[in-house]
Amino acid sequence: MKALVSYLSYSGNTEEVAELIGAHLVAEGVYVDLCDIESDRPRNLAAYDYIFIGTFTWAQGQTPVEVKDFVYDIGYKPDNVAVFGTGDTQFGGENMFCAAVDKLSKFYNSKWPSLKIEQSPRGSQEEKVEQWLEGVLHDAN
């Protein structure tokens, strides 16, 4: 099994989630390519059994331009995309919390629920990441 864990992170929170996902996948025996969307673009997405896309939510619930460019570069809608992201309810409340995550998940018609983390994945939210990932791996089998 092979997975791409791609992400965009300014504060480091989404990167932390991506690293947690990557470490958990490696522990499960999955080969992982970790990709910072801002500086790297994978070449052959068809080679991956899982494609994880991570983002934060920007400016009134918007998806960052770099993530939109990444999606455009993919050029098609793979059916193995799982979406995760970080947000902060103090900016826009529940209505805008991780809105970019919802938009990406809907765009890809992801077969898995999206993962939304309030700020940092530390503490009890680490368990939330692991439970979500177990659901993705279990549902794929």
Secondary structure as a PSIPRED ss2 file (coil, helix, strand):
# PSIPRED VFORMAT (PSIPRED V4.0)

   1 M C   1.000  0.000  0.000
   2 K E   0.000  0.000  1.000
   3 A E   0.000  0.000  1.000
   4 L E   0.000  0.000  1.000
   5 V E   0.000  0.000  1.000
   6 S E   0.000  0.000  1.000
   7 Y E   0.000  0.000  1.000
   8 L C   1.000  0.000  0.000
   9 S C   1.000  0.000  0.000
  10 Y C   1.000  0.000  0.000
  11 S C   1.000  0.000  0.000
  12 G C   1.000  0.000  0.000
  13 N H   0.000  1.000  0.000
  14 T H   0.000  1.000  0.000
  15 E H   0.000  1.000  0.000
  16 E H   0.000  1.000  0.000
  17 V H   0.000  1.000  0.000
  18 A H   0.000  1.000  0.000
  19 E H   0.000  1.000  0.000
  20 L H   0.000  1.000  0.000
  21 I H   0.000  1.000  0.000
  22 G H   0.000  1.000  0.000
  23 A H   0.000  1.000  0.000
  24 H H   0.000  1.000  0.000
  25 L H   0.000  1.000  0.000
  26 V H   0.000  1.000  0.000
  27 A H   0.000  1.000  0.000
  28 E C   1.000  0.000  0.000
  29 G C   1.000  0.000  0.000
  30 V C   1.000  0.000  0.000
  31 Y E   0.000  0.000  1.000
  32 V E   0.000  0.000  1.000
  33 D E   0.000  0.000  1.000
  34 L E   0.000  0.000  1.000
  35 C E   0.000  0.000  1.000
  36 D E   0.000  0.000  1.000
  37 I C   1.000  0.000  0.000
  38 E C   1.000  0.000  0.000
  39 S C   1.000  0.000  0.000
  40 D C   1.000  0.000  0.000
  41 R C   1.000  0.000  0.000
  42 P C   1.000  0.000  0.000
  43 R C   1.000  0.000  0.000
  44 N C   1.000  0.000  0.000
  45 L H   0.000  1.000  0.000
  46 A H   0.000  1.000  0.000
  47 A H   0.000  1.000  0.000
  48 Y C   1.000  0.000  0.000
  49 D C   1.000  0.000  0.000
  50 Y E   0.000  0.000  1.000
  51 I E   0.000  0.000  1.000
  52 F E   0.000  0.000  1.000
  53 I E   0.000  0.000  1.000
  54 G E   0.000  0.000  1.000
  55 T E   0.000  0.000  1.000
  56 F E   0.000  0.000  1.000
  57 T C   1.000  0.000  0.000
  58 W E   0.000  0.000  1.000
  59 A C   1.000  0.000  0.000
  60 Q C   1.000  0.000  0.000
  61 G C   1.000  0.000  0.000
  62 Q E   0.000  0.000  1.000
  63 T C   1.000  0.000  0.000
  64 P C   1.000  0.000  0.000
  65 V H   0.000  1.000  0.000
  66 E H   0.000  1.000  0.000
  67 V H   0.000  1.000  0.000
  68 K H   0.000  1.000  0.000
  69 D H   0.000  1.000  0.000
  70 F H   0.000  1.000  0.000
  71 V H   0.000  1.000  0.000
  72 Y H   0.000  1.000  0.000
  73 D H   0.000  1.000  0.000
  74 I H   0.000  1.000  0.000
  75 G C   1.000  0.000  0.000
  76 Y C   1.000  0.000  0.000
  77 K C   1.000  0.000  0.000
  78 P C   1.000  0.000  0.000
  79 D C   1.000  0.000  0.000
  80 N C   1.000  0.000  0.000
  81 V E   0.000  0.000  1.000
  82 A E   0.000  0.000  1.000
  83 V E   0.000  0.000  1.000
  84 F E   0.000  0.000  1.000
  85 G E   0.000  0.000  1.000
  86 T E   0.000  0.000  1.000
  87 G E   0.000  0.000  1.000
  88 D C   1.000  0.000  0.000
  89 T C   1.000  0.000  0.000
  90 Q C   1.000  0.000  0.000
  91 F C   1.000  0.000  0.000
  92 G C   1.000  0.000  0.000
  93 G H   0.000  1.000  0.000
  94 E H   0.000  1.000  0.000
  95 N H   0.000  1.000  0.000
  96 M H   0.000  1.000  0.000
  97 F C   1.000  0.000  0.000
  98 C C   1.000  0.000  0.000
  99 A H   0.000  1.000  0.000
 100 A H   0.000  1.000  0.000
 101 V H   0.000  1.000  0.000
 102 D H   0.000  1.000  0.000
 103 K H   0.000  1.000  0.000
 104 L H   0.000  1.000  0.000
 105 S H   0.000  1.000  0.000
 106 K H   0.000  1.000  0.000
 107 F H   0.000  1.000  0.000
 108 Y C   1.000  0.000  0.000
 109 N C   1.000  0.000  0.000
 110 S C   1.000  0.000  0.000
 111 K C   1.000  0.000  0.000
 112 W C   1.000  0.000  0.000
 113 P C   1.000  0.000  0.000
 114 S C   1.000  0.000  0.000
 115 L E   0.000  0.000  1.000
 116 K E   0.000  0.000  1.000
 117 I E   0.000  0.000  1.000
 118 E E   0.000  0.000  1.000
 119 Q C   1.000  0.000  0.000
 120 S C   1.000  0.000  0.000
 121 P C   1.000  0.000  0.000
 122 R C   1.000  0.000  0.000
 123 G C   1.000  0.000  0.000
 124 S H   0.000  1.000  0.000
 125 Q H   0.000  1.000  0.000
 126 E H   0.000  1.000  0.000
 127 E H   0.000  1.000  0.000
 128 K H   0.000  1.000  0.000
 129 V H   0.000  1.000  0.000
 130 E H   0.000  1.000  0.000
 131 Q H   0.000  1.000  0.000
 132 W H   0.000  1.000  0.000
 133 L H   0.000  1.000  0.000
 134 E H   0.000  1.000  0.000
 135 G H   0.000  1.000  0.000
 136 V H   0.000  1.000  0.000
 137 L H   0.000  1.000  0.000
 138 H H   0.000  1.000  0.000
 139 D H   0.000  1.000  0.000
 140 A H   0.000  1.000  0.000
 141 N C   1.000  0.000  0.000
